[in-house]
Amino acid sequence: MKTKNKTSLKDLNSFRVDCFSSNFNIINSEKEIIDFLVSNKEPDSIILGGGTNTLFKNDIDKPILKIQIKGIEVINENNNSILISVGAGEVWDDLVNWCLTNNYGGLENLSLIPGNVGSAPIQNIGAYGVELKDVFESCRAISIETGSLRIFKNIQCNFSYRSSIFKEELKNKYIITNVIFKLSKNNHVIDYSYEPLKNDLKNNNILNPTINDISKSVINIRSSKLPDPKLIGNCGSFFKNPVVDNIKYKKLKKKEDNIPYYKMSKNKVKIPAAWLIESCGFKGLRDGNTGTYDKHALIIVNHGKASGLEIFNFSQKIKNKVLKKFNILLEEEVNIIDN
Ligand SMILES: Cc1cc2nc3c(=O)[nH]c(=O)nc-3n(C[C@H](O)[C@H](O)[C@H](O)COP(=O)(O)OP(=O)(O)OC[C@H]3O[C@@H](n4cnc5c(N)ncnc54)[C@H](O)[C@@H]3O)c2cc1C
């Protein structure tokens, strides 16, 4: 374990907020976590992966544990499927590419999502019709309170849209050290039901896509509409898409006839947060050093010198306006870290 006192967090968060940690610890193994927990009785430690879903509101005095546990290991396989165990500190997209190189199917729709493997279960990352829960077998995690190791099987993680037990009742209670994935070795389930993916493949005359075709197409679409955090600071979607019941949706539809929705279940629909935000006039709006991305209203960007507090305050302006206009309280997808 490496501990540093004054560490700049600018290159460790994709909002590129320029702030400092006064107690920064780089963790390379489960043993280092346990050693840290034995010598630090601080229950409020902050766990950091790639920092692509984290907004630091200010300088951070609480200990930060940056998880860098590495390794990809095959633990079991048969003719059709394979189980791989992956260290929490592996970069997610490196894992996706490793799977594609080995012709293991399951992660291709999740290509190019920034961040690390250990953070993926926290919000059950998802894109283009697939979620982490579809390939997640189990994970190992250490309790911050007791230092004991626990295995969480898929069913125990309570995965749901952009959430899991680690974002709800066990929020900040466990450090995930590795994740086991179940992937296909042949007869891959190719999912291109998501409309933009279907259209991109069609435009490229691909009728029977392979997992590599899916990945390439996802990368095409993502690169054309999402801002690259290396060029402009952002954390992807700032808010979750709100889910409302049919009664509320019908009321909204009376006021705004063109309000889009996706059916979630018999009684629930999901409304695109981007549409709500755009309807409140925020798309591409600049507010000092921050604002929303001109191609996507759900993405808040740092135009260069925004502080965490400035970005946070701007997000609250959006939230208040949407609440006032639509009576919908947006919920943050980004994890906001306060000291
Ligand atoms: C341009 C862009 C596009 C994006 N697109 C998508 C998308 O399509 N779909 C999607 O789901 N997300 C998307 N995201 C969000 C982000 O990539 C994911 O949430 C990703 O999983 C975050 O990984 P991270 O390692 O950077 O997490 P961090 O920001 O480091 O951490 C996120 C949360 O997880 C906790 N955490 C991190 N590591 C651990 C661990 N080992 N154990 C316990 N807790 C931990 C942290 O405390 C924090 O609460 C996007 C982000 C960007 C910048």
The ligand as an SDF file (V2000), in Angstrom:
LIG
                    3D

 53 58  0  0  0  0  0  0  0  0999 V2000
  -18.3920    9.5110  -20.9700 C   0  0  0  0  0  0  0  0  0  0  0  0
  -19.0320    8.5770  -19.9640 C   0  0  0  0  0  0  0  0  0  0  0  0
  -19.9570    7.6610  -20.3920 C   0  0  0  0  0  0  0  0  0  0  0  0
  -20.5440    6.7650  -19.4780 C   0  0  0  0  0  0  0  0  0  0  0  0
  -21.4420    5.8580  -19.9410 N   0  0  0  0  0  0  0  0  0  0  0  0
  -22.0200    4.9800  -19.0880 C   0  0  0  0  0  0  0  0  0  0  0  0
  -22.9500    4.0010  -19.5690 C   0  0  0  0  0  0  0  0  0  0  0  0
  -23.2030    3.8820  -20.7500 O   0  0  0  0  0  0  0  0  0  0  0  0
  -23.5110    3.1620  -18.6470 N   0  0  0  0  0  0  0  0  0  0  0  0
  -23.2220    3.2330  -17.3190 C   0  0  0  0  0  0  0  0  0  0  0  0
  -23.7720    2.4380  -16.5450 O   0  0  0  0  0  0  0  0  0  0  0  0
  -22.3420    4.1510  -16.8400 N   0  0  0  0  0  0  0  0  0  0  0  0
  -21.7340    5.0180  -17.6880 C   0  0  0  0  0  0  0  0  0  0  0  0
  -20.8490    5.9580  -17.2120 N   0  0  0  0  0  0  0  0  0  0  0  0
  -20.5930    6.0360  -15.7670 C   0  0  0  0  0  0  0  0  0  0  0  0
  -19.3490    5.2510  -15.3200 C   0  0  0  0  0  0  0  0  0  0  0  0
  -18.5390    4.9250  -16.4020 O   0  0  0  0  0  0  0  0  0  0  0  0
  -19.7080    3.9550  -14.5810 C   0  0  0  0  0  0  0  0  0  0  0  0
  -20.5490    4.2350  -13.5060 O   0  0  0  0  0  0  0  0  0  0  0  0
  -18.4730    3.2140  -14.0730 C   0  0  0  0  0  0  0  0  0  0  0  0
  -18.8320    1.9540  -13.5570 O   0  0  0  0  0  0  0  0  0  0  0  0
  -17.7360    4.0080  -12.9980 C   0  0  0  0  0  0  0  0  0  0  0  0
  -16.5190    3.3480  -12.7550 O   0  0  0  0  0  0  0  0  0  0  0  0
  -15.3580    4.0440  -11.9350 P   0  0  0  0  0  0  0  0  0  0  0  0
  -14.3380    3.0070  -11.6470 O   0  0  0  0  0  0  0  0  0  0  0  0
  -14.8610    5.2280  -12.6490 O   0  0  0  0  0  0  0  0  0  0  0  0
  -16.1450    4.4500  -10.6220 O   0  0  0  0  0  0  0  0  0  0  0  0
  -15.8220    5.5680   -9.5480 P   0  0  0  0  0  0  0  0  0  0  0  0
  -16.3310    6.8820  -10.0560 O   0  0  0  0  0  0  0  0  0  0  0  0
  -14.4160    5.5140   -9.1200 O   0  0  0  0  0  0  0  0  0  0  0  0
  -16.7660    5.0740   -8.3620 O   0  0  0  0  0  0  0  0  0  0  0  0
  -18.1570    5.0190   -8.5510 C   0  0  0  0  0  0  0  0  0  0  0  0
  -18.8090    4.5170   -7.2520 C   0  0  0  0  0  0  0  0  0  0  0  0
  -18.3940    3.1900   -6.9900 O   0  0  0  0  0  0  0  0  0  0  0  0
  -17.7370    3.0840   -5.7270 C   0  0  0  0  0  0  0  0  0  0  0  0
  -16.6500    2.1250   -5.9220 N   0  0  0  0  0  0  0  0  0  0  0  0
  -15.6480    2.2010   -6.8260 C   0  0  0  0  0  0  0  0  0  0  0  0
  -14.8680    1.1110   -6.7410 N   0  0  0  0  0  0  0  0  0  0  0  0
  -15.3760    0.3340   -5.7400 C   0  0  0  0  0  0  0  0  0  0  0  0
  -14.9980   -0.9230   -5.1600 C   0  0  0  0  0  0  0  0  0  0  0  0
  -13.9430   -1.6150   -5.6030 N   0  0  0  0  0  0  0  0  0  0  0  0
  -15.7500   -1.3990   -4.1470 N   0  0  0  0  0  0  0  0  0  0  0  0
  -16.8240   -0.7160   -3.6810 C   0  0  0  0  0  0  0  0  0  0  0  0
  -17.2200    0.4700   -4.1850 N   0  0  0  0  0  0  0  0  0  0  0  0
  -16.5130    0.9850   -5.2080 C   0  0  0  0  0  0  0  0  0  0  0  0
  -17.2690    4.4790   -5.4240 C   0  0  0  0  0  0  0  0  0  0  0  0
  -17.1490    4.6760   -4.0200 O   0  0  0  0  0  0  0  0  0  0  0  0
  -18.3870    5.3130   -6.0320 C   0  0  0  0  0  0  0  0  0  0  0  0
  -19.4780    5.3770   -5.1480 O   0  0  0  0  0  0  0  0  0  0  0  0
  -20.2140    6.8380  -18.1150 C   0  0  0  0  0  0  0  0  0  0  0  0
  -19.2610    7.7770  -17.6780 C   0  0  0  0  0  0  0  0  0  0  0  0
  -18.6670    8.6250  -18.6050 C   0  0  0  0  0  0  0  0  0  0  0  0
  -17.6130    9.5980  -18.1430 C   0  0  0  0  0  0  0  0  0  0  0  0
  1  2  1  0
  2  3  1  0
  2 52  2  0
  3  4  2  0
  4  5  1  0
  4 50  1  0
  5  6  2  0
  6  7  1  0
  6 13  1  0
  7  8  2  0
  7  9  1  0
  9 10  1  0
 10 11  2  0
 10 12  1  0
 12 13  2  0
 13 14  1  0
 14 15  1  0
 14 50  1  0
 15 16  1  0
 16 17  1  0
 16 18  1  0
 18 19  1  0
 18 20  1  0
 20 21  1  0
 20 22  1  0
 22 23  1  0
 23 24  1  0
 24 25  2  0
 24 26  1  0
 24 27  1  0
 27 28  1  0
 28 29  2  0
 28 30  1  0
 28 31  1  0
 31 32  1  0
 32 33  1  0
 33 34  1  0
 33 48  1  0
 34 35  1  0
 35 36  1  0
 35 46  1  0
 36 37  1  0
 36 45  1  0
 37 38  2  0
 38 39  1  0
 39 40  1  0
 39 45  2  0
 40 41  1  0
 40 42  2  0
 42 43  1  0
 43 44  2  0
 44 45  1  0
 46 47  1  0
 46 48  1  0
 48 49  1  0
 50 51  2  0
 51 52  1  0
 52 53  1  0
M  END
$$$$
